[in-house]
Amino acid sequence: MTSQRMEPTDRVYVGIDVSKARLDIARSDDPTPMRVANDPAGIAALVELLRPLPIAIIGLEATGGLERAVRDALLAASLPMAVVNPRHVRDLAKGLGLNAKTDTIDARVIMDFARLATPRVATKPRKHSDELEALVTCRRQLIDVRTEQTNRRHQTTSPAALAAIDAVLDTVNTQIDQLDQQIDAMIESDDDLDQRGKLMRSAPGIGPVFVATSLAELDELGRLNAKQIAALVGVAPFNRDSGTLRGRRVTRGGRTSVRCALYMAALSARRHNPVLRPFADRLAEQGKPKKVVLVAVMRKLLTLLNAMLRDNLTWNQLECVKNA
């Protein structure tokens, strides 16, 4: 892959590959790769370098939280940037025939991805967003540990092993309870999060786990249209057609943790929500498979929640609820 030097009037695309120790930078106006330390001094130098340029967009690879410091600095400087999925970037590299993988190559592919895919420009995170996300992630990981240990307990007969597992389960359950309290307190302490949470909780079927997960990991809820938010979560159907073949539409991709929480909320809404229950019954009467029905309920529930947050409405204020 080669890059040509652009005219000064052209807008500049930037790709940043993030590691724990450094940031590798590729620019569309300069074929020479750059590298700075991933620390406050290096990030400040990067921002000063990019600030005067006519930036079109900066692509920043998501790296498990290592990108947050540079993300916040770029947003604070009002530089247009997008956090991009590393899997999508790697797919582009494969499509371009780039089998080699180095930080320098990755930075240039990220730059090309930002130019070709036009990813959505990030906005400044809400207050407490990072802290809330950390708490929600920790809680989810402890739930996995509890499930694992519970399953192991059913397969164990040794009294000593059972005692050890029970001790672990007691500790994990205590930590989960404490995290639930901390998450609730954090949401209540933030007027914006508290208001958004109350709007969502007004919908039958929506509980505290989905509220906390969406507040932490789906900040776009209420900011996008129905198709965009469905695709972002991974409940939008995609065509599988080729020539005369018309394949079954399937859902894929999206934010797994949010989709899992939405799945549990949809199970409850399928039984108890006065709007979604008859909607699901109609689909079932048409012969739709149970999985198709549930995914449709997930998508409709997400669409309604998106409208509620967009228009600052409670569940009972929605027109479809009034007309039900």
Rosetta blueprint (number, residue, H / E / L):
1 M L
2 T L
3 S L
4 Q L
5 R L
6 M L
7 E L
8 P L
9 T L
10 D L
11 R L
12 V E
13 Y E
14 V E
15 G E
16 I E
17 D E
18 V E
19 S L
20 K L
21 A L
22 R E
23 L E
24 D E
25 I E
26 A E
27 R E
28 S L
29 D L
30 D E
31 P E
32 T E
33 P E
34 M E
35 R E
36 V E
37 A E
38 N L
39 D L
40 P H
41 A H
42 G H
43 I H
44 A H
45 A H
46 L H
47 V H
48 E H
49 L H
50 L H
51 R L
52 P L
53 L L
54 P L
55 I E
56 A E
57 I E
58 I E
59 G E
60 L E
61 E E
62 A L
63 T L
64 G L
65 G L
66 L L
67 E L
68 R H
69 A H
70 V H
71 R H
72 D H
73 A H
74 L H
75 L H
76 A H
77 A L
78 S L
79 L L
80 P L
81 M E
82 A E
83 V E
84 V E
85 N L
86 P H
87 R H
88 H H
89 V H
90 R H
91 D H
92 L H
93 A H
94 K H
95 G H
96 L L
97 G L
98 L L
99 N L
100 A L
101 K L
102 T L
103 D H
104 T H
105 I H
106 D H
107 A H
108 R H
109 V H
110 I H
111 M H
112 D H
113 F H
114 A H
115 R H
116 L H
117 A H
118 T L
119 P L
120 R L
121 V L
122 A L
123 T L
124 K L
125 P L
126 R L
127 K L
128 H L
129 S H
130 D H
131 E H
132 L H
133 E H
134 A H
135 L H
136 V H
137 T H
138 C H
139 R H
140 R H
141 Q H
142 L H
143 I H
144 D H
145 V H
146 R H
147 T H
148 E H
149 Q H
150 T H
151 N H
152 R H
153 R H
154 H H
155 Q L
156 T L
157 T L
158 S L
159 P H
160 A H
161 A H
162 L H
163 A H
164 A H
165 I H
166 D H
167 A H
168 V H
169 L H
170 D H
171 T H
172 V H
173 N H
174 T H
175 Q H
176 I H
177 D H
178 Q H
179 L H
180 D H
181 Q H
182 Q H
183 I H
184 D H
185 A H
186 M H
187 I H
188 E H
189 S H
190 D L
191 D H
192 D H
193 L H
194 D H
195 Q H
196 R H
197 G H
198 K H
199 L H
200 M H
201 R H
202 S L
203 A L
204 P L
205 G L
206 I L
207 G L
208 P H
209 V H
210 F H
211 V H
212 A H
213 T H
214 S H
215 L H
216 A H
217 E H
218 L L
219 D L
220 E L
221 L L
222 G L
223 R L
224 L L
225 N L
226 A H
227 K H
228 Q H
229 I H
230 A H
231 A H
232 L H
233 V H
234 G L
235 V L
236 A L
237 P E
238 F E
239 N L
240 R L
241 D E
242 S E
243 G L
244 T L
245 L E
246 R E
247 G L
248 R L
249 R L
250 V E
251 T E
252 R L
253 G L
254 G L
255 R L
256 T H
257 S H
258 V H
259 R H
260 C H
261 A H
262 L H
263 Y H
264 M H
265 A H
266 A H
267 L H
268 S H
269 A H
270 R H
271 R H
272 H H
273 N L
274 P L
275 V L
276 L H
277 R H
278 P H
279 F H
280 A H
281 D H
282 R H
283 L H
284 A H
285 E H
286 Q L
287 G L
288 K L
289 P L
290 K H
291 K H
292 V H
293 V H
294 L H
295 V H
296 A H
297 V H
298 M H
299 R H
300 K H
301 L H
302 L H
303 T H
304 L H
305 L H
306 N H
307 A H
308 M H
309 L H
310 R H
311 D H
312 N L
313 L L
314 T L
315 W H
316 N H
317 Q H
318 L L
319 E H
320 C H
321 V H
322 K H
323 N L
324 A L
